[in-house]
Amino acid sequence: MTGRFTVLASGSSGNAALLEANGFGLLIDCGLHPKALTARLAEVSASWDSVHAVVLTHTHTDHWKDLTLADLRSRKIPLWAHPAHFDHLAAASPSFEALDRAGLAHAYQDAHPHDFSPGVRVTPVRVSHDSDPTFAFRVDAHDAGHLAWSVGYASDLGCASHELIEAFAGVDVLALEYNHDLKLERLSKRPRHLVERVLGDRGHLSNDQAAEVTRAIALRSGDGFPGHLVQLHLSRDCNRPELASASGRAALALLNPRSEVITARQDTAAKSVPLLRRPDALNRTAPRSVTPSAPLACRRTVQPALPGFEA
């Protein structure tokens, strides 16, 4: 089974990614205006005809837009989300009621795999973020009963639990938040409460934290994994693409230096990653089942205080 993974937009102004496999298209988040999403799809030679379902990570408004939910209803595209997300959308989105009445709102459950199309399985993994609940996703493609390729997607998290590292072991493509540079965040002109929110266990990963998570997943995965690292949700104000890229490359330098690092942007679609059946597919096994649990208080990198920011 072949496919393609493309981040259409990533950042605090809107998020969406397209995963295509054997004629089936899954949109992860829909945080752009319908016209902008249409343009991004066209930018990568796709269209709304390429989208057959949308799955929501969480309910911060850079991951869904009310007009886009209305557009999903008109196009008869189902939205998959956690039941708690639907509770939020029912109160916050004027368009959600019509989507729900049309039978297009479908619930997923924590750690419960769901087959979105023949051979394409999505497993939600709960992560620590201040929109509760927030989920990462592992997508596995099976071909003739064997695991062909896998994608791990985690766009917003303040820290990475052991469950997430186990769930993402062996993915071919690791799409992971590299939100901020610690020094730039600490020295920014942002209000202190916002800085502390970003740096907290329910905020966002720094480049250093994300690199540590990348290394942990690569160590758990073995030689050759991941083949691609896609960096997500960079801060416009408190990060630089070259800083994030250097952290990602350093994380994989000893473990898998041939991995390609792609830094996703807000204003344009990222380079598409081809998803190919690996030569060792016959020997690959499905990941261990993920046990549902509340996110851990799991800071993996202690972020030191800088002068003027002591607790």
C-alpha positions in Angstrom: 0.0 0.0 0.0 1.4 3.4 -1.0 0.3 6.8 0.3 1.3 10.4 1.0 1.5 12.6 4.1 1.4 16.4 3.8 1.2 19.1 6.4 -1.0 21.8 4.8 -0.6 24.3 7.6 1.0 24.2 11.1 1.1 27.0 13.7 -1.0 29.0 16.1 -3.1 30.5 13.2 -4.3 27.2 11.8 -3.5 23.5 11.5 -4.3 20.8 9.0 -2.6 17.8 7.6 -3.6 15.4 4.8 -2.9 11.6 4.8 -3.7 9.8 1.6 -3.7 6.0 1.1 -5.1 4.0 -1.7 -7.7 6.6 -2.7 -8.7 7.4 0.8 -7.9 10.8 2.3 -7.9 11.7 6.0 -7.6 15.3 7.1 -6.1 15.7 10.6 -7.6 18.9 12.0 -9.4 21.6 10.0 -8.1 24.8 11.5 -8.2 26.9 8.3 -11.0 28.8 6.5 -12.6 26.6 3.8 -11.1 28.9 1.0 -7.6 28.6 2.6 -8.0 24.8 2.9 -9.1 24.6 -0.7 -6.0 26.5 -1.8 -3.7 24.4 0.3 -5.1 21.2 -1.1 -4.7 22.6 -4.6 -1.1 23.5 -3.8 -0.3 19.8 -3.3 -2.3 18.7 -6.3 -5.3 17.5 -4.2 -8.8 18.7 -3.7 -11.8 18.2 -1.4 -12.5 15.1 -3.5 -9.3 13.7 -1.9 -10.8 14.1 1.7 -13.1 11.4 3.0 -12.9 12.0 6.7 -11.6 14.6 9.2 -10.2 13.7 12.7 -9.8 16.3 15.4 -6.9 16.4 17.9 -8.5 18.9 20.3 -10.8 22.0 20.4 -8.4 24.9 20.4 -9.7 27.1 17.6 -6.5 26.9 15.5 -7.5 23.2 14.9 -11.1 23.8 13.7 -13.1 26.6 12.2 -16.9 27.0 12.3 -17.1 27.8 8.6 -15.1 24.7 7.8 -17.5 22.5 9.9 -20.3 24.0 7.8 -18.4 23.1 4.7 -17.9 19.6 5.9 -21.6 19.2 6.2 -22.3 20.5 2.8 -19.7 18.1 1.3 -21.0 15.2 3.5 -17.5 14.6 5.0 -17.7 13.0 8.5 -15.9 14.6 11.5 -14.4 12.2 14.0 -13.6 13.5 17.5 -13.7 12.5 21.1 -17.2 12.8 22.8 -15.8 15.6 25.0 -14.9 17.5 21.9 -18.4 17.2 20.7 -19.7 18.6 24.0 -17.5 21.6 23.4 -18.4 22.1 19.8 -22.1 21.9 20.6 -21.7 25.0 22.8 -19.1 26.8 20.7 -19.9 26.2 17.1 -23.2 27.3 15.4 -22.4 24.9 12.5 -21.9 21.8 14.6 -25.6 21.1 15.3 -26.3 20.8 11.6 -23.3 18.6 11.1 -24.4 16.3 13.9 -28.1 16.2 12.7 -26.8 15.1 9.3 -25.2 12.0 11.0 -21.7 13.2 10.2 -20.3 13.4 13.8 -18.6 10.2 14.8 -16.8 9.5 18.1 -13.5 7.9 18.7 -12.3 6.7 22.1 -9.0 7.0 23.9 -6.5 4.2 22.8 -9.2 2.4 20.7 -8.0 1.7 17.1 -10.5 2.5 14.4 -10.3 1.3 10.8 -11.1 4.4 8.7 -10.8 2.5 5.4 -9.6 -1.0 4.5 -6.1 -1.3 5.6 -5.9 2.1 7.3 -6.1 2.1 11.1 -6.0 5.1 13.4 -5.2 4.9 17.1 -5.8 8.0 19.3 -3.2 8.5 22.1 -4.1 11.0 24.9 -1.4 13.7 25.5 -0.9 16.4 28.0 -2.2 19.8 26.8 -4.4 22.5 28.3 -7.3 21.7 26.0 -8.5 18.5 27.7 -8.7 16.0 26.2 -6.0 16.4 23.4 -4.9 13.5 21.3 -2.0 12.4 19.1 -2.6 9.8 16.5 -0.8 6.7 15.2 -1.8 5.8 11.6 -1.0 2.3 10.4 -1.4 0.9 6.9 -1.7 -2.8 6.4 -1.0 -4.5 3.1 -1.8 -8.2 2.6 -2.0 -8.6 6.4 1.4 -7.0 7.1 2.3 -3.6 8.4 3.4 -1.5 5.4 4.0 1.9 6.9 3.1 4.1 9.9 2.8 7.8 10.8 2.8 9.3 14.2 1.2 12.8 14.6 1.4 14.9 17.8 0.9 18.6 17.2 0.3 20.1 20.7 1.7 18.7 24.0 3.5 20.1 27.0 5.4 16.9 27.7 5.6 13.3 26.3 4.4 10.4 28.3 5.8 6.9 28.2 2.6 5.8 26.5 3.2 8.2 23.6 6.8 7.0 23.1 5.6 3.4 23.1 2.7 4.2 20.7 5.1 5.9 18.2 7.8 3.3 18.3 8.6 2.1 14.8 6.8 4.9 12.8 8.2 5.7 9.4 7.1 9.3 9.7 7.3 11.2 13.0 5.3 14.4 12.9 6.0 16.2 16.3 5.6 19.6 17.8 8.8 21.7 17.9 7.1 24.8 19.2 9.7 27.2 20.7 13.3 27.9 21.5 13.5 28.2 25.3 15.7 31.3 25.3 13.5 33.1 22.8 10.4 32.2 24.8 11.8 33.4 28.1 13.1 36.7 26.7 10.1 37.4 24.6 7.7 40.4 25.3 4.9 38.0 26.0 3.0 38.3 29.3 4.6 36.1 32.0 1.5 34.0 32.4 1.6 33.1 28.7 5.3 32.2 28.9 4.7 30.0 31.9 1.6 28.4 30.2 3.7 27.6 27.1 6.6 26.2 29.3 4.3 24.1 31.5 3.6 20.4 31.2 0.2 21.3 29.6 1.7 23.8 27.2 4.0 23.2 24.2 7.3 21.4 23.6 10.5 23.3 23.3 13.0 22.4 20.6 15.1 20.7 23.3 12.2 18.7 24.7 11.0 17.7 21.2 14.6 16.6 20.3 14.6 14.4 23.5 11.3 12.9 22.6 12.5 12.3 19.0 15.6 10.5 20.4 13.5 8.4 22.8 11.2 7.3 20.0 14.1 6.5 17.7 15.9 4.5 20.4 12.7 2.6 21.0 12.2 2.0 17.3 15.5 0.6 16.1 17.7 1.2 13.0 16.1 3.2 10.2 13.2 4.7 12.1 11.8 7.2 11.7 12.7 7.8 8.1 11.2 11.3 8.2 10.8 13.8 11.0 8.2 16.5 10.3 8.4 19.4 12.8 5.0 20.9 13.7 3.6 24.1 15.3 6.6 26.4 15.3 6.0 29.6 17.1 6.2 32.7 14.9 7.7 34.8 17.7 9.7 32.4 19.8 11.3 30.0 17.3 13.2 29.9 14.1 13.0 27.2 11.4 16.8 26.9 11.4 16.9 26.4 15.2 14.1 23.7 15.1 15.8 21.9 12.2 19.2 21.9 13.9 17.6 20.4 17.0 15.8 17.7 15.0 18.9 16.8 13.0 21.0 16.6 16.2 18.5 14.3 17.8 18.8 11.8 14.9 22.5 12.3 14.1 23.8 9.2 15.8 20.6 7.0 15.5 19.5 7.6 12.0 21.4 10.3 10.2 19.7 9.6 6.9 16.3 10.7 8.2 14.9 13.7 6.4 13.9 16.6 8.5 11.0 18.7 7.2 10.0 21.9 9.1 6.3 22.7 8.5 5.1 26.3 8.1 2.0 28.3 8.7 1.8 30.1 5.4 2.4 27.2 2.9 2.1 23.5 2.6 5.1 21.5 3.6 6.9 19.0 1.3 4.9 15.8 0.9 6.3 12.6 2.3 5.7 9.5 0.2 4.5 6.5 2.2 5.9 3.3 0.7 5.7 -0.3 1.6 9.0 -1.1 3.2 11.2 -4.0 2.0 11.0 -5.5 5.5 7.2 -5.3 5.6 6.8 -9.1 5.9 8.8 -9.0 9.2 7.1 -6.0 10.7 4.5 -6.3 13.4 1.7 -4.1 14.6 2.5 -1.8 17.6 1.6 -2.9 21.1 -1.8 -1.9 22.2 -2.0 1.5 24.0 -3.5 1.5 27.5 -5.8 4.5 28.0 -4.7 6.7 30.9 -4.7 10.3 32.0 -1.6 12.1 30.8 1.4 11.9 33.0 3.1 14.9 34.7 5.9 14.0 32.4 8.4 16.8 31.8 11.3 15.1 30.2 13.6 18.1 30.0 14.0 20.4 33.0 13.7 23.9 31.6 16.1 26.2 33.6 15.1 29.6 34.8 16.8 32.6 33.2 17.6 35.8 35.0 14.5 37.8 35.8 12.2 34.7 35.5 12.9 32.9 38.7 9.8 31.2 40.3 
